[in-house]
Amino acid sequence: MDILDRLEREPSYCENSDARQLRRDAASEIRELRLKAQQLEALIQRRASQKMARGVMA
């Protein structure tokens, strides 16, 4: 099970509101960091493709 699923779906009836908010904040931050990692990976792949294209054409 993914950490985001666990953070968002774990039973929270026994937690206080601060603990529930902490879970939501953690899930949100993880989601944001995953998106940034995907964007960075895409940028790296584009740059590598551009270098390869330039190398082939040179």
N, C-alpha and C positions, 0 to 999 in steps of 0.2 A: 504494500500500500504506500502510496506517495505521501510525503511529509505534509503537503498542503491538504490532502484529504484528511489526514489525521488531525491536523490543526483545526480544520473547519468543521469536521463531523464528529469529533470525539464528544461524548456526552458531557455537557457542561452544567448540568443542573446542580451539581454540588460545588461549583466554583462561584466565587464572588464576581462582581461586575469588573473589577480590575483584572482578574485573571482571564476572563472572557475577552476583554479588550486587548490584553497582551497577546492572546492567541490570534485574534483578528489582525493586529498590527504585524505580528511575525509572518503570518500568511501573506499579507499584502507586500511586505518587504521581500520575501522570497520570490513572489511572483514578479515583482519589479526587477530583481536581480537576474532572474532567469531570462526575462525579456532582453535586458541589456546584454547578457551573455550571448543570446541568439543573434542580436544585432551586430555584436562585435565579430562573431564567427562568420556571419554573412559578409561583413566588410573585409575580413581577412581573405575569404575565398574569392571575393571580387578582385582584390588587389593581386592575389596569386594568379588569377586568370588573366588579368591585364598584363602582368609580367610575362606570362607564357606567350600571350599573343604578340607582345612586342619582340620577344625572343625569336619567335617563328618568322616574323616579318623582317627582322633585321638581317 
